Amino acid sequence: MPSAFPSNRSFAYGNDLLQDSVDRLNQSDSTGKKNRTLFLGLTYGSNSSFLGRYQAEILPYHLAEISYKSKTGLWLSLFAYDINNSLTFVDEVDMMAGWNIDLSKRVDASVFYTRYFFTESTELIKASVANTATAALGLDWSYLYSKITGHYIFGDADDFFIVFDNSRYFEFPEIFQKEDYLSLEPKLSIIAGTQTFVDTHYVNQGTPLARPGRGNPVQSGAPYSTVESSQTTFSILSYEFILPVAYNIGKFSFEVSGRYSIPVNLLEGDKSVPQFFFTGGVVYYISSK
């Protein structure tokens, strides 16, 4: 049975929901055989975030997911987000395509592309992000699984990120019966990158971070903005402590994840504070040879 949090398969997207989905797509069943698998999922999240940053307003959401993984490691995913109390039913749609490969028994790699679509009224901090190209390399140390992931954002905002992860996978079989098991994977993530998308978000919302007397001189009629060098400086953005837990039985996986994010090196005027994020959901999958 596929596990949502395998010990040697983890390609973080800076978002625990997408990370869990890519985890599921990047593994074999319990026998080690590679199958074709279709995943259907529903998830609730307490707030939206993106690569160590989040908007001022808390935006809980519901999400529907459909994903397909082939035997060759190629996979496709479609996500539809509904932000609670928004004016539209679907506020964001993400389309992902990727490929995962085992380079050896201990080393694996992944590449994938994401295309984002948002409604005009969205308040999500990632609303200026149009495309993301991602590559990751993971190493299983037996006691720890370490990975490094690079993200390049391009489109309305251009940014580059590096995510460093260290995790340890635990599995507990036969919780209530022989066919079920519980899995968890405590994880520490360090996210580093640039912050053009953050500044663009605040400018688009009509609440630019810089004020008169701060940052670059502002010409009459021009929107305020932070100093460009601050936006494009590559620095650590966030430290994150994550604990995903999954109960697996039959073709279902019931999943919850807690994440505590500590933002650092904020742009001037960004008042983000450490915050706890919760996600919970269910995944149903169909496998075939």
C-alpha positions as CSV (number, residue, x, y, z in Angstrom):
1,M,0.0,0.0,0.0
2,P,1.4,3.5,-0.8
3,S,2.3,5.5,2.2
4,A,1.8,9.3,2.3
5,F,5.1,9.9,4.0
6,P,7.7,7.4,2.8
7,S,11.1,7.3,4.4
8,N,13.2,7.9,1.3
9,R,10.7,9.9,-0.9
10,S,10.1,13.5,-0.1
11,F,10.2,16.5,-2.4
12,A,9.0,19.5,-0.5
13,Y,7.3,22.3,-2.2
14,G,7.3,24.7,0.7
15,N,3.7,23.8,1.2
16,D,2.9,20.7,3.3
17,L,-0.1,19.8,1.2
18,L,1.7,19.8,-2.2
19,Q,4.7,18.1,-0.5
20,D,2.5,15.2,0.7
21,S,1.0,14.8,-2.7
22,V,4.4,14.6,-4.4
23,D,5.5,12.1,-1.8
24,R,2.5,9.9,-2.7
25,L,3.3,10.1,-6.4
26,N,7.0,9.2,-5.9
27,Q,6.9,5.7,-4.5
28,S,6.2,2.0,-5.1
29,D,3.8,-0.2,-3.2
30,S,4.8,-2.3,-0.2
31,T,6.2,-5.0,-2.4
32,G,8.6,-2.7,-4.2
33,K,6.7,-3.0,-7.5
34,K,5.9,0.1,-9.5
35,N,2.2,0.5,-10.3
36,R,0.0,3.0,-12.1
37,T,-1.9,4.9,-9.4
38,L,-4.8,7.3,-9.4
39,F,-5.2,9.5,-6.3
40,L,-8.3,11.4,-5.3
41,G,-8.1,13.7,-2.3
42,L,-10.0,16.3,-0.2
43,T,-8.2,18.5,2.3
44,Y,-8.9,21.3,4.7
45,G,-6.2,23.8,5.6
46,S,-6.2,26.4,8.4
47,N,-4.3,29.0,6.4
48,S,-2.5,29.4,3.1
49,S,1.2,29.9,2.8
50,F,3.9,29.8,0.2
51,L,7.6,29.2,0.6
52,G,7.9,30.6,4.1
53,R,5.6,33.6,3.6
54,Y,1.9,34.2,4.1
55,Q,-0.6,37.0,3.7
56,A,-1.7,39.3,6.6
57,E,-5.3,37.8,6.7
58,I,-5.8,34.2,7.7
59,L,-7.4,32.4,4.8
60,P,-8.6,28.8,5.6
61,Y,-9.3,26.7,2.5
62,H,-10.7,23.5,1.1
63,L,-9.0,21.7,-1.7
64,A,-9.8,18.9,-4.1
65,E,-7.0,16.9,-5.8
66,I,-6.7,14.4,-8.6
67,S,-3.3,12.9,-9.4
68,Y,-2.0,10.2,-11.6
69,K,1.4,8.4,-11.4
70,S,2.7,6.1,-14.2
71,K,5.1,3.2,-13.9
72,T,7.9,5.3,-15.4
73,G,7.8,7.9,-12.7
74,L,5.9,10.5,-14.7
75,W,3.0,12.1,-12.9
76,L,0.3,14.7,-13.3
77,S,-1.7,16.6,-10.6
78,L,-4.6,19.0,-10.6
79,F,-5.6,21.0,-7.5
80,A,-8.6,23.3,-7.0
81,Y,-8.7,25.6,-4.0
82,D,-11.8,27.2,-2.4
83,I,-11.0,29.9,0.1
84,N,-13.5,30.1,2.9
85,N,-15.9,33.1,2.7
86,S,-14.6,34.2,-0.7
87,L,-16.8,35.5,-3.5
88,T,-16.0,32.7,-5.9
89,F,-16.3,28.9,-5.5
90,V,-12.8,28.2,-7.0
91,D,-10.1,30.7,-6.1
92,E,-7.0,28.9,-7.3
93,V,-6.2,26.1,-9.7
94,D,-2.7,24.5,-9.8
95,M,-1.6,22.1,-12.6
96,M,1.6,20.1,-12.0
97,A,3.6,17.7,-14.1
98,G,6.8,15.9,-13.0
99,W,9.1,13.0,-13.2
100,N,10.7,11.1,-10.3
101,I,13.7,8.7,-10.6
102,D,15.8,6.6,-8.3
103,L,19.5,7.2,-8.9
104,S,20.5,4.5,-6.5
105,K,19.2,2.7,-3.4
106,R,19.8,5.8,-1.3
107,V,19.6,8.7,-3.8
108,D,16.6,9.9,-5.7
109,A,15.7,12.9,-7.7
110,S,12.7,14.8,-9.0
111,V,11.8,17.5,-11.5
112,F,8.4,19.1,-11.9
113,Y,6.6,22.2,-13.3
114,T,3.7,24.0,-11.8
115,R,1.3,26.4,-13.4
116,Y,-1.0,28.6,-11.2
117,F,-4.3,30.2,-12.0
118,F,-6.0,32.7,-9.6
119,T,-9.2,34.7,-9.5
120,E,-8.7,38.5,-9.8
121,S,-10.1,39.1,-6.3
122,T,-7.7,36.7,-4.5
123,E,-5.8,37.8,-1.5
124,L,-3.3,34.9,-1.5
125,I,0.3,36.0,-1.1
126,K,1.3,33.8,-4.1
127,A,-1.2,35.4,-6.5
128,S,1.6,37.0,-8.5
129,V,3.3,33.7,-9.1
130,A,2.5,32.2,-12.5
131,N,5.0,29.4,-13.0
132,T,7.4,27.4,-10.9
133,A,10.1,25.0,-12.1
134,T,11.5,22.7,-9.4
135,A,14.3,20.2,-9.1
136,A,15.2,18.1,-6.0
137,L,17.8,15.6,-4.8
138,G,17.3,13.4,-1.8
139,L,19.7,11.2,0.2
140,D,18.6,8.5,2.6
141,W,21.1,8.3,5.5
142,S,19.2,5.4,7.1
143,Y,18.7,7.5,10.3
144,L,17.8,10.7,8.4
145,Y,16.5,11.6,5.0
146,S,18.0,14.8,3.7
147,K,17.1,16.7,0.6
148,I,17.8,19.9,-1.2
149,T,15.1,21.4,-3.5
150,G,15.4,24.4,-5.8
151,H,12.5,26.4,-7.0
152,Y,12.6,29.0,-9.8
153,I,9.5,31.3,-10.0
154,F,9.0,33.1,-13.3
155,G,6.1,35.2,-14.8
156,D,4.8,38.3,-13.0
157,A,7.5,37.8,-10.3
158,D,10.9,36.2,-10.6
159,D,12.4,34.6,-7.5
160,F,14.7,31.7,-6.6
161,F,14.5,29.5,-3.6
162,I,16.5,26.7,-1.9
163,V,14.8,24.4,0.6
164,F,16.8,22.2,3.0
165,D,15.0,19.3,4.7
166,N,15.9,16.7,7.2
167,S,13.4,14.1,8.3
168,R,12.9,10.7,9.9
169,Y,10.2,8.3,8.9
170,F,8.4,6.0,11.3
171,E,5.8,3.3,10.6
172,F,3.7,1.4,13.0
173,P,1.8,-1.6,11.5
174,E,-1.3,-3.3,12.7
175,I,-2.8,-0.5,14.7
176,F,-6.4,-1.9,14.7
177,Q,-6.0,-4.8,12.3
178,K,-3.4,-6.6,10.1
179,E,-4.0,-4.5,7.0
180,D,-3.6,-1.0,8.5
181,Y,-0.7,1.1,9.7
182,L,0.2,4.5,11.1
183,S,3.0,6.6,9.6
184,L,4.7,9.8,10.7
185,E,7.7,11.9,9.6
186,P,9.0,14.7,11.9
187,K,10.8,17.2,9.7
188,L,12.9,20.4,10.0
189,S,12.9,22.7,6.9
190,I,15.0,25.8,6.2
191,I,13.7,27.9,3.3
192,A,16.0,30.5,1.7
193,G,15.3,32.7,-1.3
194,T,14.4,36.1,-2.7
195,Q,11.1,38.0,-2.0
196,T,10.0,39.8,-5.1
197,F,6.6,37.9,-5.0
198,V,6.0,39.2,-1.4
199,D,6.5,42.9,-2.4
200,T,4.4,42.4,-5.6
201,H,1.6,40.9,-3.4
202,Y,1.4,44.0,-1.1
203,V,1.6,46.4,-4.1
204,N,-1.2,44.6,-5.9
205,Q,-3.3,44.7,-2.7
206,G,-2.9,48.5,-2.5
207,T,-0.9,48.2,0.8
208,P,2.8,48.5,-0.3
209,L,5.3,47.8,2.4
210,A,7.3,51.0,2.1
211,R,6.0,54.3,3.3
212,P,7.1,57.9,2.6
213,G,10.5,58.4,4.1
214,R,11.4,54.7,3.7
215,G,13.0,52.8,0.8
216,N,13.4,54.4,-2.6
217,P,12.2,57.9,-3.2
218,V,8.6,57.7,-4.6
219,Q,7.6,59.7,-7.6
220,S,4.2,61.4,-7.7
221,G,1.5,58.9,-8.8
222,A,3.8,55.9,-8.5
223,P,3.1,53.0,-6.1
224,Y,5.3,52.7,-3.1
225,S,7.7,49.8,-3.1
226,T,10.4,48.3,-0.9
227,V,14.0,48.8,-1.8
228,E,14.8,46.6,-4.8
229,S,18.0,45.3,-3.2
230,S,16.0,43.9,-0.3
231,Q,13.6,42.1,-2.5
232,T,16.3,40.4,-4.6
233,T,18.7,39.6,-1.7
234,F,19.0,35.8,-1.2
235,S,18.6,35.1,2.5
236,I,16.9,32.6,4.9
237,L,13.2,33.2,4.9
238,S,11.8,30.7,7.3
239,Y,12.5,27.9,9.7
240,E,9.7,25.3,9.8
241,F,9.0,22.3,12.1
242,I,6.6,19.8,10.5
243,L,4.8,16.7,11.8
244,P,2.7,14.8,9.3
245,V,0.7,11.8,10.5
246,A,-1.2,9.3,8.3
247,Y,-3.5,6.4,9.1
248,N,-3.6,4.0,6.2
249,I,-6.2,1.3,5.7
250,G,-7.4,-0.4,2.5
251,K,-7.4,2.2,-0.3
252,F,-7.7,5.1,2.1
253,S,-5.2,7.4,3.8
254,F,-6.4,9.7,6.5
255,E,-3.9,12.5,7.0
256,V,-3.2,15.4,9.4
257,S,-0.2,17.7,9.4
258,G,1.0,20.3,11.8
259,R,3.5,22.9,10.8
260,Y,5.1,25.7,12.9
261,S,6.7,28.4,10.7
262,I,9.1,31.0,12.0
263,P,9.6,33.8,9.3
264,V,12.9,35.7,9.4
265,N,14.5,38.5,7.3
266,L,11.2,40.1,6.6
267,L,10.9,43.0,4.1
268,E,10.5,46.3,5.9
269,G,6.8,46.7,6.8
270,D,6.0,43.0,6.7
271,K,4.6,42.2,10.1
272,S,4.5,38.4,9.7
273,V,4.9,36.5,13.0
274,P,5.5,32.8,13.8
275,Q,2.4,30.8,13.0
276,F,1.0,27.3,13.3
277,F,-0.6,25.7,10.3
278,F,-2.9,22.7,10.3
279,T,-4.0,20.5,7.4
280,G,-6.2,17.4,7.4
281,G,-7.8,15.3,4.8
282,V,-8.5,12.0,3.2
283,V,-7.0,10.4,0.1
284,Y,-8.4,7.5,-2.0
285,Y,-6.2,5.7,-4.5
286,I,-6.6,3.1,-7.2
287,S,-3.6,1.1,-8.3
288,S,-3.1,-1.2,-11.3
289,K,-0.1,-3.1,-12.7
